[in-house]
């Protein structure tokens, strides 16, 4: 199960769906996972997402939106609000990436509107 979660960190990964994959009840899967991994499934997924985001943040070419999508965060704002990640990236970097992406989209729309 841990290998699956590592390989599919960006996915939904609900306990119900995971339990169905291994033909267990959600409660039983949660108990067995906690016994073997030492943490709950939710805690484990959160840790994986944070570690993956920390790694991706080292690449200055990746936007916050891209990193969020690769790590299973629903929005760029969600990743920026995570206190462990926030320590690694300044708010300026977040704003710069977010504004750059927004301005790029604006310019693309202007070009398309003129055609």
C-alpha positions in Angstrom: 0.0 0.0 0.0 2.8 2.4 0.8 4.4 1.9 -2.6 1.1 2.5 -4.3 0.7 5.8 -2.3 4.2 6.9 -3.2 3.5 6.2 -6.9 0.1 7.9 -6.9 0.6 10.8 -4.5 -1.3 13.2 -6.7 -4.4 11.1 -6.8 -7.5 11.3 -4.6 -6.5 8.3 -2.4 -9.5 8.1 -0.2 -9.5 5.4 2.5 -12.6 3.9 0.9 -11.0 3.6 -2.5 -7.7 2.2 -1.1 -9.7 -0.3 1.0 -11.6 -1.5 -2.1 -8.3 -2.0 -3.9 -7.1 -4.5 -1.3 -10.5 -6.0 -0.5 -10.6 -4.8 3.1 -13.0 -2.6 5.0 -11.9 1.0 5.5 -11.7 0.4 9.3 -9.6 -2.7 8.9 -7.3 -1.1 6.4 -6.8 1.9 8.7 -5.9 -0.4 11.6 -3.5 -2.6 9.7 -1.9 0.4 8.0 -1.3 2.2 11.4 0.2 -1.0 12.9 2.6 -1.5 10.0 3.4 2.1 9.0 3.3 3.7 12.4 0.9 6.4 11.3 -2.6 6.8 9.9 -3.2 6.7 6.1 -4.1 10.4 6.2 -0.9 11.3 8.1 1.2 9.2 5.8 -0.3 10.8 2.6 0.2 14.3 4.1 3.8 13.5 4.9 4.4 12.2 1.3 2.8 15.3 -0.2 4.9 17.6 1.9 8.2 15.8 1.2 7.4 15.7 -2.5 6.6 19.4 -2.6 9.8 20.2 -0.7 11.8 18.4 -3.4 9.9 20.0 -6.3 10.4 23.5 -4.7 14.1 23.2 -5.4 13.5 23.5 -9.1 12.9 27.2 -9.9 11.3 26.4 -13.2 8.3 24.7 -11.5 5.4 27.0 -10.7 3.5 26.6 -7.5 0.5 25.5 -9.4 2.5 22.7 -11.1 4.0 21.6 -7.8 0.5 21.6 -6.2 -0.9 19.4 -9.0 2.0 16.9 -8.7 1.7 16.6 -5.0 -2.1 16.2 -4.7 -2.9 19.6 -3.3 -6.1 21.0 -4.7 -4.8 24.5 -5.2 -1.6 26.5 -5.1 -3.0 28.4 -2.1 -3.3 25.1 -0.2 0.3 24.3 -0.7 1.4 27.8 0.3 -0.6 27.6 3.5 1.2 24.5 4.7 3.5 25.6 7.5 6.2 23.1 6.7 6.4 24.2 3.1 5.9 27.9 3.8 9.2 27.8 5.7 10.9 26.7 2.5 9.4 29.3 0.1 9.0 32.9 0.7 5.8 34.6 0.1 7.5 36.6 -2.6 8.3 33.5 -4.5 4.7 32.3 -4.2 3.4 35.7 -5.3 5.9 35.9 -8.2 5.0 32.5 -9.5 1.3 33.1 -9.1 1.4 36.6 -10.8 3.6 35.3 -13.6 1.2 32.6 -14.4 -1.8 34.9 -14.1 -0.2 37.5 -16.4 0.8 34.8 -18.9 -2.8 33.6 -19.0 -4.0 37.2 -19.4 -1.7 37.8 -22.3 -2.7 34.5 -24.0 -6.4 35.5 -23.7 -5.6 38.9 -25.2 -3.9 37.4 -28.2 -6.7 34.9 -28.7 -9.4 37.7 -28.5 -7.6 39.6 -31.2 -7.7 36.7 -33.7 
